[in-house]
């Protein structure tokens, strides 16, 4: 409702924000391709599984979460919704922080995560 009636002006700012969103989708796809059939939106593990460290996972532990964080910034900015940006970004940080702790704990318990990422 904040950006109602959803008329986004087509100006330089809009073009820049759209241009920044496009590479994020390529990074997300790169994450998905790098993990192959192991990519999912849930925390599902195979006991004694091998952690894949390839593609963007050579650089970051959680590159897809970086993409999500940047989207939580860019989309409200694109829609000219600063209140949404602040509220949802803070909420996302809290939830994502919990998820990452849970995911890393499960990975450390059931896979070779500790050895691969030196934790």
Buried (B, 14 or more C-beta within 10 A) or exposed (E): EEBEEEEEEEEEEBEEBEEBBEEBEEBBEBBBEBBEEBEEEEEEBEEEEEBBBEBBBEEEBBBBBBBBBBBBBBBBBBBBBEEBBEEBBEEBEEEBEEBEEEBBEBBBEEBBBEEBBEE
